[in-house]
């Protein structure tokens, strides 16, 4: 059993080191001091309790959007529509909050979460239904639906739902301070992080330890074998996508309820796209998503510091993410090549 | 005494090890010029390894290769081609969506930057006219039947001026008629002195009919070489398996009262191109019988099996199990004890990356004893279950947790068989169960299928191997053009008649 665990940890870790090395070369070429930059990144992400809190707050939506790619990937669908589901979920959650402003906060938040998850879920489920019944490529349709989601949100925040007081950044009305999602204990980490961890653990149990997850893995591993075993392939795909979209929709709801209080263009802040990265690095394992999301939350949290201390453009952290993604994808080919990474297998 | 030019190809004292496994132990092979030489042996006897050493895919640990009496170290397949060696594989290496002409031209080692297709066509037509097989140059390979493709593979090698042709089970995807034609033409070419042929095969019939000489390998050792005229099948089988080969008569119990178990009414199934592949087919299989469906591949058998196994939608008609409509849902399968052993089990019935233990519970992972507290999986029970089946079905594996893709073909088939037959089986659909398996595995699998029948199961056996069908079936049908065109019982079967119906006449 150790052999099976060892490889998926060593290879991504080595790949991350290679990616950092390449990024170091990039920084040096850009005229900055690579070691200093790495030091700042560490400080900005994990150096102090303050930076840890910053990191974890950014990790929360990443965990949920990563689930949006990871779950469908397990059943064989490559869905990159997390961004759209975040926007749709955040948008409908904000609407719900505005409509219910005067109800008690617990009801408002529950209703917002419910609406965000439902609409996000349906958004992604529609993609896999299109795939299954009409043969539409799910990767392309999910990507294009991202733009449609953003366009719908822009229409609403520039038009019918615009709060006239928001001048620079058109937004919906505020859901009301009383209805905001609070911080956990005395930290500045809001409950979104807790929800993200809970979602990852719950979906890991579902995928790894229940017959449902096993059926999903069979279908993703070989559709023909799944049909031979009489598994309801269409239903499995749609339920999985529904759960995936619900996770991303919840991320949108959290962004609205815990951070902005309104729906606006801050919803499409690339959490959906970064989630794809996190899911691939975690090899679509919901539990592994937690540490990877925290790592990426750290990269995000430290990007401001890079700009201030090293005069590097804000986009540098995007370069790092891009490098990591490419190196991780390339490292996929290494699995099974290192016999010494596998523990000796016992014979029966 | 070796006369230098008597042999086209000699492999002398070849040794090859893979780790602890001795694949070839001091094996020698002499291919006389202009002869048709068969290389016979069970799976794992080392035939393919020997051929791969000759073609330069593997470097032998020791030994010599002589071509036309000269010693060569063949370091890679390209080198082998330059020396006039050509190889035809069991599976096709043609590019399906290109035409015959494009495939033939592209196989040449040195192509000009710009291909003059008109000149190529002219020279191809001239050269092909002198060869035994004729083709329409402009049809895409994907539209050709298996036999045609194999002829094209051979022609490709002949056009590359191969003087020594090595074929690795070239007839396993062909019908007997196609196989006879291909091998007959090759035999004629060797007699004309244009070619020397080395052919790997399992089939005695082909050896006896076409080969001049035969070399038998067993477990990496060379058992001997014989002139085909001087041996009979019994002797060859004895050389091959080591003991006197007796055709094992399967224990067939007389059938008891029969009830209809699997009924198919006017079934229509489309193939991938939406053309009708199964055409108003009706069939009933009773308890305690094996119904065998013979036919040339591509006459709707695959679509029929896929429809029955739930892998393909039907476009009309009805399937009934135990007189109830059957829709291939999980509950239907469980309720009617309906199981299936599809062809190519790794592709059709397994998740290659999952462990053997996981692959063995596809039928029942959602029920006791593999669930705990109703909603959770019990992986320990899976491992325990797999260990039992592994020892019961003698599956050779390092353990239940290795990915099933790492097993050999025979062991994958045993694992799937174990899974499908572990519960009570009322209806069993089997497709080409012994494709590419060796003697002992075939006997074992036939025996298991017969046991299902003897216990009162209804078995539908779809196979391209007529011998298998004749051996196992209680009733035999021939499928052609998506329909059942002929029915007989094996005891009264007339091969000529069956062949005629198989050919669609």
Interface residues (C-beta under 8 A of the other chain):
Chain A: X1 X4 X209 X210 X211 X213 X214 X215 X217 X218 X221 X222 X224 X225 X227 X228 X229 X230 X231 X232 X345 X346 X347 X348
Chain B: X309 X310 X311 X328 X329 X330 X331 X332 X333 X334 X340 X342 X347 X348 X349 X350 X351 X352 X353 X354 X358 X362 X363 X365 X366 X370 X371 X375 X376 X377 X387 X390 X391 X397 X398 X399 X400 X401 X402
